[in-house]
């Protein structure tokens, strides 16, 4: 009986896009982050960040809060519990791929 090939790690398709992965990574490191901070750290335009946050919010991964600081409107984002769990699973899948690559490289140099 032939053995089946090893299962490939499962990426989260919502988080896997590089821009969204950068945003979720930033949000994973804080409770709430201001739009301007995320925009500058991820090097995105306002419209691109807004689209990505909307997609993440629609998936239930991000919560958005709007308010004012003085008279200026502000937007903050935070990972939801679902988003944090999805991010952790995605990171675990990436780590599994890296570990497998290391194992294959080591086996190739031994053999």
OpenMM code with the backbone's topology and positions (N, CA, C; nanometers):
from openmm import Vec3, app, unit

residues = "UNK UNK UNK UNK UNK UNK UNK UNK UNK UNK UNK UNK UNK UNK UNK UNK UNK UNK UNK UNK UNK UNK UNK UNK UNK UNK UNK UNK UNK UNK UNK UNK UNK UNK UNK UNK UNK UNK UNK UNK UNK UNK UNK UNK UNK UNK UNK UNK UNK UNK UNK UNK UNK UNK UNK UNK UNK UNK UNK UNK UNK UNK UNK UNK UNK UNK UNK UNK UNK UNK UNK UNK UNK UNK UNK UNK UNK UNK UNK UNK UNK UNK UNK UNK UNK UNK UNK UNK UNK UNK UNK UNK UNK UNK UNK UNK UNK UNK UNK UNK UNK UNK UNK UNK UNK UNK UNK UNK UNK UNK UNK".split()
positions = [
    Vec3(0.0831, -0.1164, 0.0000),
    Vec3(0.0000, 0.0000, 0.0000),
    Vec3(0.0888, 0.1244, 0.0000),
    Vec3(0.0654, 0.2148, -0.0950),
    Vec3(0.1450, 0.3367, -0.1065),
    Vec3(0.1000, 0.4376, -0.0017),
    Vec3(0.1979, 0.5048, 0.0550),
    Vec3(0.1621, 0.6070, 0.1532),
    Vec3(0.1275, 0.7367, 0.0804),
    Vec3(0.0377, 0.8109, 0.1375),
    Vec3(-0.0003, 0.9379, 0.0761),
    Vec3(0.1073, 1.0409, 0.1063),
    Vec3(0.1208, 1.1407, 0.0187),
    Vec3(0.2216, 1.2442, 0.0429),
    Vec3(0.1868, 1.3219, 0.1695),
    Vec3(0.2880, 1.3820, 0.2327),
    Vec3(0.2606, 1.4578, 0.3548),
    Vec3(0.1655, 1.5740, 0.3262),
    Vec3(0.0831, 1.6028, 0.4235),
    Vec3(-0.0120, 1.7133, 0.4119),
    Vec3(0.0641, 1.8459, 0.4105),
    Vec3(0.0275, 1.9313, 0.3166),
    Vec3(0.0877, 2.0634, 0.3120),
    Vec3(0.0218, 2.1539, 0.4153),
    Vec3(0.0994, 2.2419, 0.4777),
    Vec3(0.0402, 2.3344, 0.5740),
    Vec3(-0.0662, 2.4204, 0.5060),
    Vec3(-0.1699, 2.4559, 0.5793),
    Vec3(-0.2802, 2.5340, 0.5249),
    Vec3(-0.2616, 2.6810, 0.5585),
    Vec3(-0.2507, 2.7602, 0.4532),
    Vec3(-0.2466, 2.9047, 0.4711),
    Vec3(-0.3886, 2.9563, 0.4825),
    Vec3(-0.4033, 3.0660, 0.5503),
    Vec3(-0.5314, 3.1343, 0.5546),
    Vec3(-0.5363, 3.2258, 0.4325),
    Vec3(-0.6289, 3.2028, 0.3388),
    Vec3(-0.6314, 3.2827, 0.2165),
    Vec3(-0.6585, 3.4311, 0.2407),
    Vec3(-0.7255, 3.4644, 0.3496),
    Vec3(-0.7515, 3.6056, 0.3792),
    Vec3(-0.6231, 3.6743, 0.4248),
    Vec3(-0.5445, 3.6059, 0.5045),
    Vec3(-0.4225, 3.6645, 0.5617),
    Vec3(-0.3024, 3.6486, 0.4686),
    Vec3(-0.3037, 3.5512, 0.3805),
    Vec3(-0.1846, 3.5167, 0.3030),
    Vec3(-0.1342, 3.6293, 0.2123),
    Vec3(-0.2222, 3.7125, 0.1622),
    Vec3(-0.1777, 3.8240, 0.0770),
    Vec3(-0.0772, 3.9085, 0.1551),
    Vec3(0.0363, 3.9427, 0.0935),
    Vec3(0.1429, 4.0126, 0.1671),
    Vec3(0.0979, 4.1392, 0.2398),
    Vec3(0.0134, 4.2180, 0.1768),
    Vec3(-0.0316, 4.3419, 0.2406),
    Vec3(-0.1133, 4.3118, 0.3655),
    Vec3(-0.2043, 4.2161, 0.3553),
    Vec3(-0.2867, 4.1812, 0.4715),
    Vec3(-0.2031, 4.1153, 0.5801),
    Vec3(-0.1061, 4.0347, 0.5408),
    Vec3(-0.0181, 3.9723, 0.6395),
    Vec3(0.0587, 4.0794, 0.7169),
    Vec3(0.1050, 4.1827, 0.6480),
    Vec3(0.1759, 4.2926, 0.7147),
    Vec3(0.0837, 4.3642, 0.8128),
    Vec3(-0.0401, 4.3900, 0.7718),
    Vec3(-0.1357, 4.4586, 0.8587),
    Vec3(-0.1663, 4.3734, 0.9813),
    Vec3(-0.1970, 4.2474, 0.9605),
    Vec3(-0.2321, 4.1587, 1.0724),
    Vec3(-0.1129, 4.1421, 1.1655),
    Vec3(0.0068, 4.1353, 1.1110),
    Vec3(0.1275, 4.1254, 1.1954),
    Vec3(0.1413, 4.2473, 1.2852),
    Vec3(0.1162, 4.3646, 1.2297),
    Vec3(0.1222, 4.4869, 1.3105),
    Vec3(0.0154, 4.4858, 1.4194),
    Vec3(-0.1050, 4.4446, 1.3827),
    Vec3(-0.2145, 4.4438, 1.4797),
    Vec3(-0.1946, 4.3381, 1.5881),
    Vec3(-0.1258, 4.2294, 1.5544),
    Vec3(-0.1011, 4.1231, 1.6524),
    Vec3(-0.0119, 4.1718, 1.7664),
    Vec3(0.0636, 4.2763, 1.7404),
    Vec3(0.1577, 4.3272, 1.8407),
    Vec3(0.0978, 4.4363, 1.9293),
    Vec3(-0.0297, 4.4686, 1.9078),
    Vec3(-0.0895, 4.5756, 1.9877),
    Vec3(-0.2366, 4.5469, 2.0141),
    Vec3(-0.2920, 4.6197, 2.1090),
    Vec3(-0.4353, 4.6067, 2.1372),
    Vec3(-0.5152, 4.6807, 2.0302),
    Vec3(-0.4841, 4.8076, 2.0093),
    Vec3(-0.5454, 4.8895, 1.9046),
    Vec3(-0.4344, 4.9687, 1.8378),
    Vec3(-0.4448, 4.9873, 1.7059),
    Vec3(-0.3464, 5.0677, 1.6334),
    Vec3(-0.4202, 5.1713, 1.5499),
    Vec3(-0.3667, 5.2908, 1.5475),
    Vec3(-0.4289, 5.3985, 1.4709),
    Vec3(-0.3997, 5.3798, 1.3214),
    Vec3(-0.4954, 5.4184, 1.2403),
    Vec3(-0.4874, 5.4059, 1.0947),
    Vec3(-0.3547, 5.4620, 1.0429),
    Vec3(-0.3193, 5.5815, 1.0869),
    Vec3(-0.1969, 5.6468, 1.0391),
    Vec3(-0.0731, 5.5620, 1.0694),
    Vec3(-0.0682, 5.5041, 1.1892),
    Vec3(0.0456, 5.4189, 1.2255),
    Vec3(0.0537, 5.2973, 1.1332),
    Vec3(-0.0599, 5.2316, 1.1110),
    Vec3(-0.0622, 5.1134, 1.0240),
    Vec3(-0.0209, 5.1519, 0.8827),
    Vec3(-0.0757, 5.2623, 0.8330),
    Vec3(-0.0446, 5.3091, 0.6975),
    Vec3(0.1048, 5.3323, 0.6799),
    Vec3(0.1655, 5.3995, 0.7753),
    Vec3(0.3083, 5.4302, 0.7641),
    Vec3(0.3938, 5.3055, 0.7826),
    Vec3(0.3603, 5.2220, 0.8791),
    Vec3(0.4404, 5.1021, 0.9055),
    Vec3(0.4319, 5.0022, 0.7902),
    Vec3(0.3143, 4.9910, 0.7289),
    Vec3(0.2968, 4.8965, 0.6176),
    Vec3(0.3264, 4.9610, 0.4823),
    Vec3(0.3548, 5.0905, 0.4826),
    Vec3(0.3868, 5.1666, 0.3612),
    Vec3(0.2762, 5.1533, 0.2557),
    Vec3(0.1550, 5.1877, 0.2969),
    Vec3(0.0384, 5.1786, 0.2099),
    Vec3(-0.0243, 5.3160, 0.1914),
    Vec3(-0.0988, 5.3301, 0.0839),
    Vec3(-0.1776, 5.4514, 0.0655),
    Vec3(-0.3027, 5.4414, 0.1528),
    Vec3(-0.3666, 5.5533, 0.1760),
    Vec3(-0.4903, 5.5532, 0.2542),
    Vec3(-0.5943, 5.4606, 0.1923),
    Vec3(-0.6120, 5.4714, 0.0604),
    Vec3(-0.7166, 5.3913, -0.0047),
    Vec3(-0.6844, 5.2419, -0.0001),
    Vec3(-0.5584, 5.2056, -0.0195),
    Vec3(-0.5220, 5.0639, -0.0147),
    Vec3(-0.5409, 5.0081, 0.1260),
    Vec3(-0.4971, 5.0819, 0.2265),
    Vec3(-0.5150, 5.0356, 0.3639),
    Vec3(-0.6636, 5.0236, 0.3967),
    Vec3(-0.7419, 5.1199, 0.3546),
    Vec3(-0.8854, 5.1156, 0.3808),
    Vec3(-0.9487, 4.9913, 0.3185),
    Vec3(-0.9124, 4.9594, 0.1947),
    Vec3(-0.9649, 4.8387, 0.1273),
    Vec3(-0.9245, 4.7119, 0.2017),
    Vec3(-0.7988, 4.7050, 0.2430),
    Vec3(-0.7493, 4.5849, 0.3114),
    Vec3(-0.8152, 4.5684, 0.4477),
    Vec3(-0.8315, 4.6781, 0.5204),
    Vec3(-0.8982, 4.6703, 0.6502),
    Vec3(-1.0445, 4.6287, 0.6339),
    Vec3(-1.1086, 4.6783, 0.5291),
    Vec3(-1.2473, 4.6392, 0.5034),
    Vec3(-1.2566, 4.4894, 0.4772),
    Vec3(-1.1656, 4.4358, 0.3966),
    Vec3(-1.1654, 4.2916, 0.3678),
    Vec3(-1.1423, 4.2113, 0.4957),
    Vec3(-1.0505, 4.2572, 0.5794),
    Vec3(-1.0230, 4.1877, 0.7051),
    Vec3(-1.1414, 4.1990, 0.8020),
    Vec3(-1.2071, 4.3136, 0.8016),
    Vec3(-1.3242, 4.3319, 0.8875),
    Vec3(-1.4393, 4.2426, 0.8402),
    Vec3(-1.4606, 4.2345, 0.7091),
    Vec3(-1.5673, 4.1497, 0.6552),
    Vec3(-1.5438, 4.0016, 0.6863),
    Vec3(-1.4170, 3.9616, 0.6963),
    Vec3(-1.3833, 3.8238, 0.7321),
    Vec3(-1.3976, 3.7999, 0.8826),
    Vec3(-1.4193, 3.9073, 0.9580),
    Vec3(-1.4319, 3.8944, 1.1032),
    Vec3(-1.2982, 3.8936, 1.1750),
    Vec3(-1.1921, 3.9321, 1.1057),
    Vec3(-1.0581, 3.9270, 1.1644),
    Vec3(-1.0170, 4.0570, 1.2330),
    Vec3(-1.0831, 4.1664, 1.1966),
    Vec3(-1.0444, 4.2976, 1.2473),
    Vec3(-1.1684, 4.3718, 1.2959),
    Vec3(-1.1507, 4.4467, 1.4041),
    Vec3(-1.2546, 4.5376, 1.4523),
    Vec3(-1.2085, 4.6792, 1.4223),
    Vec3(-1.2992, 4.7634, 1.3816),
    Vec3(-1.2685, 4.9022, 1.3496),
    Vec3(-1.3427, 4.9918, 1.4489),
    Vec3(-1.2731, 5.0913, 1.4980),
    Vec3(-1.3329, 5.1891, 1.5891),
    Vec3(-1.3030, 5.3282, 1.5342),
    Vec3(-1.4040, 5.4106, 1.5271),
    Vec3(-1.3869, 5.5478, 1.4794),
    Vec3(-1.4197, 5.6437, 1.5914),
    Vec3(-1.3486, 5.7535, 1.5941),
    Vec3(-1.3719, 5.8535, 1.6971),
    Vec3(-1.2997, 5.9818, 1.6610),
    Vec3(-1.2851, 6.0674, 1.7579),
    Vec3(-1.2194, 6.1956, 1.7367),
    Vec3(-1.1096, 6.2143, 1.8398),
    Vec3(-1.0045, 6.2801, 1.7977),
    Vec3(-0.9011, 6.3288, 1.8879),
    Vec3(-0.9052, 6.4795, 1.8685),
    Vec3(-0.9581, 6.5470, 1.9677),
    Vec3(-0.9890, 6.6888, 1.9492),
    Vec3(-1.1010, 6.6980, 1.8461),
    Vec3(-1.0791, 6.7746, 1.7415),
    Vec3(-1.1798, 6.7862, 1.6357),
    Vec3(-1.1455, 6.7020, 1.5137),
    Vec3(-1.0393, 6.6257, 1.5220),
    Vec3(-0.9948, 6.5465, 1.4068),
    Vec3(-1.0461, 6.4030, 1.4163),
    Vec3(-1.1055, 6.3547, 1.3062),
    Vec3(-1.1524, 6.2157, 1.3065),
    Vec3(-1.0346, 6.1193, 1.3051),
    Vec3(-1.0502, 6.0086, 1.3752),
    Vec3(-0.9465, 5.9058, 1.3806),
    Vec3(-1.0118, 5.7693, 1.3643),
    Vec3(-0.9327, 5.6763, 1.3101),
    Vec3(-0.9768, 5.5371, 1.2955),
    Vec3(-0.8715, 5.4487, 1.3592),
    Vec3(-0.9179, 5.3512, 1.4370),
    Vec3(-0.8297, 5.2533, 1.4995),
    Vec3(-0.8736, 5.1143, 1.4566),
    Vec3(-0.7795, 5.0224, 1.4558),
    Vec3(-0.8096, 4.8834, 1.4206),
    Vec3(-0.7487, 4.7919, 1.5257),
    Vec3(-0.8139, 4.6773, 1.5424),
    Vec3(-0.7682, 4.5775, 1.6382),
    Vec3(-0.8005, 4.4394, 1.5831),
    Vec3(-0.7160, 4.3426, 1.6144),
    Vec3(-0.7473, 4.2049, 1.5758),
    Vec3(-0.8580, 4.1514, 1.6654),
    Vec3(-0.9530, 4.0844, 1.6060),
    Vec3(-1.0552, 4.0149, 1.6843),
    Vec3(-0.9948, 3.8833, 1.7334),
    Vec3(-1.0655, 3.8142, 1.8194),
    Vec3(-1.0183, 3.6827, 1.8651),
    Vec3(-1.0055, 3.5879, 1.7454),
    Vec3(-1.1004, 3.5945, 1.6534),
    Vec3(-1.0954, 3.5111, 1.5325),
    Vec3(-0.9722, 3.5467, 1.4485),
    Vec3(-0.9436, 3.6750, 1.4360),
    Vec3(-0.8275, 3.7193, 1.3595),
    Vec3(-0.6966, 3.6774, 1.4230),
    Vec3(-0.6900, 3.6877, 1.5547),
    Vec3(-0.5678, 3.6469, 1.6265),
    Vec3(-0.5441, 3.4972, 1.6097),
    Vec3(-0.6502, 3.4190, 1.6203),
    Vec3(-0.6400, 3.2741, 1.6034),
    Vec3(-0.5973, 3.2392, 1.4604),
    Vec3(-0.6561, 3.3063, 1.3618),
    Vec3(-0.6203, 3.2821, 1.2219),
    Vec3(-0.4743, 3.3189, 1.1964),
    Vec3(-0.4284, 3.4299, 1.2551),
    Vec3(-0.2902, 3.4724, 1.2380),
    Vec3(-0.1945, 3.3701, 1.2993),
    Vec3(-0.2257, 3.3230, 1.4186),
    Vec3(-0.1396, 3.2237, 1.4841),
    Vec3(-0.1328, 3.0947, 1.4024),
    Vec3(-0.2446, 3.0516, 1.3464),
    Vec3(-0.2455, 2.9306, 1.2637),
    Vec3(-0.1653, 2.9526, 1.1355),
    Vec3(-0.1763, 3.0703, 1.0782),
    Vec3(-0.1022, 3.1023, 0.9557),
    Vec3(0.0484, 3.1029, 0.9829),
    Vec3(0.0883, 3.1635, 1.0937),
    Vec3(0.2302, 3.1661, 1.1312),
    Vec3(0.2804, 3.0241, 1.1550),
    Vec3(0.1989, 2.9407, 1.2192),
    Vec3(0.2383, 2.8011, 1.2432),
    Vec3(0.2594, 2.7282, 1.1107),
    Vec3(0.1746, 2.7549, 1.0118),
    Vec3(0.1899, 2.6925, 0.8794),
    Vec3(0.3200, 2.7378, 0.8144),
    Vec3(0.3530, 2.8662, 0.8249),
    Vec3(0.4788, 2.9164, 0.7697),
    Vec3(0.5989, 2.8519, 0.8401),
    Vec3(0.5904, 2.8393, 0.9720),
    Vec3(0.6996, 2.7772, 1.0475),
    Vec3(0.7166, 2.6310, 1.0084),
    Vec3(0.6067, 2.5634, 0.9822),
    Vec3(0.6133, 2.4232, 0.9405),
    Vec3(0.6832, 2.4098, 0.8053),
    Vec3(0.6538, 2.5003, 0.7153),
    Vec3(0.7188, 2.4980, 0.5842),
    Vec3(0.8689, 2.5204, 0.5990),
    Vec3(0.9070, 2.6170, 0.6801),
    Vec3(1.0493, 2.6457, 0.7010),
    Vec3(1.1187, 2.5262, 0.7649),
    Vec3(1.0549, 2.4639, 0.8624),
    Vec3(1.1146, 2.3470, 0.9286),
    Vec3(1.1317, 2.2324, 0.8300),
    Vec3(1.0324, 2.2094, 0.7477),
    Vec3(1.0423, 2.1020, 0.6469),
    Vec3(1.1546, 2.1309, 0.5484),
    Vec3(1.1670, 2.2525, 0.5066),
    Vec3(1.2735, 2.2887, 0.4132),
    Vec3(1.4108, 2.2621, 0.4761),
    Vec3(1.4225, 2.2965, 0.6046),
    Vec3(1.5479, 2.2709, 0.6758),
    Vec3(1.5775, 2.1227, 0.6847),
    Vec3(1.4762, 2.0435, 0.7118),
    Vec3(1.4931, 1.8969, 0.7202),
    Vec3(1.5347, 1.8393, 0.5842),
    Vec3(1.4694, 1.8867, 0.4786),
    Vec3(1.5027, 1.8375, 0.3435),
    Vec3(1.6440, 1.8779, 0.3030),
    Vec3(1.6828, 2.0005, 0.3371),
    Vec3(1.8188, 2.0473, 0.3055),
    Vec3(1.9219, 1.9635, 0.3809),
    Vec3(1.8942, 1.9367, 0.5082),
    Vec3(1.9873, 1.8564, 0.5878),
    Vec3(1.9973, 1.7146, 0.5330),
    Vec3(1.8855, 1.6560, 0.4936),
    Vec3(1.8861, 1.5201, 0.4382),
    Vec3(1.9600, 1.5158, 0.3050),
    Vec3(1.9478, 1.6209, 0.2258),
    Vec3(2.0134, 1.6255, 0.0964),
    Vec3(2.1656, 1.6357, 0.1101),
    Vec3(2.2129, 1.7020, 0.2140),
    Vec3(2.3578, 1.7165, 0.2315),
    Vec3(2.4190, 1.5922, 0.2936),
    Vec3(2.3382, 1.5138, 0.3670),
    Vec3(2.3872, 1.3923, 0.4305),
    Vec3(2.3984, 1.2809, 0.3280),
    Vec3(2.2963, 1.2728, 0.2403),
    Vec3(2.2863, 1.1616, 0.1455),
    Vec3(2.3750, 1.1828, 0.0311),
] * unit.nanometer
topology = app.Topology()
chain = topology.addChain("A")
for resn in residues:
    res = topology.addResidue(resn, chain)
    for name in ("N", "CA", "C"):
        topology.addAtom(name, app.Element.getBySymbol(name[0]), res)
